Amino acid sequence: MSNFDRLVEIMSRLRGPDGCPWDRDQTHESLKPYLIEEAYELLEAIDTKNDQDIRDELGDVLLQVVFHAQLAREKSRFTIEDVAEAISEKLIRRHPHIFGDTEVDDADHVVRNWEAIKSQEKKEKGETDSVLGSIPLALPALQRARRIQQRASKVGFDWEKVGEVADKVKEEMDEFLEAHANGNADHAEEELGDLLFALVNLSRFMDICPEEALRKTMTKFQSRFEYIEAELAKQDKHPRTASLEEMDLLWEKAKKAL
């Protein structure tokens, strides 16, 4: 028995009549938060560049796939073998330059072929072939915004120069500040959304992932704030009791140290 087959067997036993009560209670819906959580823990492990952590977190993601497949097998809907077969066929179908006689010039050509094949698959299934229709609604907002802009760009709906996008960011910033100054909360929220969307667009033109950039900034902020807490603790103080001036001074030290 391969290690993968062993995993499938373990999952089947956990869901069996004499299995684990928690595992037996789970459904596709109840497992949704765990799949998202495990995916983000894998991203964190990749950032650490620790092979053991990456291996372990990949295992946790794989467990979610096997778990969902087991739930479906119990209802005679599909099996993990069907899942593997479906993705294998899709990879072969969407890589005709590897498994067929199609020729490509570069990676961009590969992406264009992929999208064209994907579009044809939707037509054959009778699905609406909207340029933006297949972007998951559950994606994090920054990531979804970037995917929307990428899709629109592929059909020619895009700015031509990065300077134009930067000007749009400045325009949206002015409109947001004006809406806020006027005291219109709903309008300010709308304009903030426009500003964030424009910033995502600017990051796309500069080939920067906004989700990754913001995640790194949050990690940096947390590290620096924890530095402040540690330094205050040496003085038997806490952020709740320290003055803003004290924390600002420590923040500047943290910027130099971290």
Phi, psi and omega in degrees: 000129178287164178298326178292315178299323179297319178298316179298319179294319178298316180297320178298319180292320179298329180269356184287175182305324179256023184274200184281128180303321181293312181298323181291336181279347188284153176229172175304318183292317183292336182275348184307313181297327182290323179297316179295315181299315181295324179296319180288328176293327175295318178301318179296321179295321178298322179296327181285343181060028179262112186300322181294318178295318179298316178300313182296318182288327173299322177297320179295321177294317179299322178301320179297320178296313180296321180298310180298320179295322178296318177301318180290322180298322181296335178261008181057036179268309175195170182237174177295330176294322177295322178298313181295320179295317182297316181288328178295315180296321179296316180298319178295316182295323185266005174236061180295342178283347177254316185255006178221205183249015177288141178250141178232155182268322184198186182296324179297322178296321178299316181296319179297318177297317180303314182292323179294316179295318179299318179297318179295322178299319179295319179298319180293333178273355182079018181271153177293129184265063177280141179301324184255358190296331186265006179283120184301132178292335185277358178298150171306145189304315181296319180293319179294320178300317181294319179296320178300314181294322178297316180296316180297323180296325183294339178256014174092002180269088187197164172286164180261325185232149180296329179298325178294322179291319179298320178296323179295322177299314179297319179298315181293325177298314179298318181292324178294314180296323179294317179297320179294318180296330180282354177076018179264100186296317181297317180293322179297319178298317179298315181291327176295320176300317178297320179295314179297320179297320178293322178295321177298319180297319178297319179296325179295317179296330180267006178059043176242132178280115183295324179298315181292319180298315180292322179297318179293323179294320179295321177296319179296316179299316181297318180298317181290323179292323177294329174297315178301314180300317182294319180291322177293323180298329178295338179257015183057040178238170181221151178307331181290335183252346180282155178278162178297323180298318178297316182290325177296319178297317179291327178298318179296323177293321180296321179299325179281329184275331185238000000 
